[in-house]
Amino acid sequence: MSASASACTTPGKPADTAARDIQRTLDRRAAAVVDRDEAAYLAELDPAAARLRAAERAEFANLAQVPLRSWEYRLTGLDRTGTGRATARVELRYRFEGYDEAPVKAAERLDLTRRGGRWYVAAERPERSGGRQLWEQGRVTVVRGAHSLVLGAGQDEKRLRAIADAADRAVPAVDRAWPGRWARRLVILVPTSLDGMGSLLGSPAAGYRGIAAVTTGEAGGGRSGAAPADRVVVNPEAYAVLGEFGRQVVLTHESTHVATRSHTSAATPLWLSEGFADWAAYRGTGRTAAQAAPELERAVRAGDLPAALPSDEDFGFGGDAGALGRAYEGGWLACALIAEEWGEERLRAFYRAVGGGTVEQAMREVLGTTPEDFTVRWREYVRQRLA
């Protein structure tokens, strides 16, 4: 039998209160996390689940430094798997104090068992498409910057401090490139390893090999009145091999995604969102086009001038690293072209217009051109800057 979070009743039969009672168990568990009450947290676990209790005790300790503002579970579905047994579909929602205006959401499945008239959690796992949480990888160390909150699992505090310092330099740089309304604060997660990064993101780790960082968040969420809870997730292995300049570019790039998130929608092509982030990261650094676009420069000098702006598929992780590099560099040069020929304010206006409409409409209304004409200009700009 399946039941939703609000149980239904059949005439002549007593109400099934499982959904209501399980939600109460979840509410007590959530309150224990916020109150830092380990005994109350463990009291909601199945007394017979010794392995689960040990794992949850360790996870609770791992959360000790994490500045939680809120933590709640919402029961979204319930399957009764037998007398006194059930599997619940749950949405975990939590916020970090001082940083999250809207909650981070994570889908989980909980197995529950009923003992002595009370429901207990017997097993816990993420949904197939969801990732795990940082505190499942080990004790979390927290470092605070002027504009940043950096949380690392299995990471040296000195390393996390260096990341916080770079993030604090990134925020003013992004503010100059994107002076619109945004929170001007970052939450950065540093997992234990590349595999830990994949675990956080719910994707194969191999797809992020060589990718120094990614930003997660709900595109366009700011229009609802609450900024989405973005997370910058650092790949500790790829980030470590970068020089100081490269690390700064990475964090400024990812910070730009946080700043522009509320004006980014499904209509925003990746050449624009990634290109604008690179434009903001390189802006004012004095880097030449050849230094910032080495893969595309090699292609152009070999006679392989791209025929069209990069497609969204060109930005896929896990493929040809050279092709991925050319996609990012092509997007950067497209944004550099707009900033140079139309001005920086028009570039920002174009970005906002695309997020609220279409590329074709924004090009016509903001830039006074068409996608076809812009592509011709972009190809010539690429050739001039890199040949």
Secondary structure, 3 states (H helix, E strand, C coil): CEECCCCCCCCCCCCCCHHHHHHHHHHHHHHHHHHCCHHHHHCCECCCCHHHHHHHHHHHHHCCCCCEEEEEEEEEEEEEEECCEEEEEEEEEEEECCCCCCCEEEEEEEEEEEECCEEEEEEEEECCCCCCCHHHCCCEEEEECCCEEEEEECCCHHHHHHHHHHHHHHHHHHHHHCCCCCCCCEEEEECCCHHHHHHHHCCCHHHHCCCCEEEECCCCHHHHCCCCCCEEEECHHHHHCCCHHHHHHHHHHHHHHHHHHHHCCCCCCHHHHHHHHHHHHHCCCCCCHHHHCHHHHHHHHCCCCCCCCCCHHHHCCCCCHHHHHHHHHHHHHHHHHHHHHCCHHHHHHHHHHHHCCCHHHHHHHHHCCCHHHHHHHHHHHHHHHHC
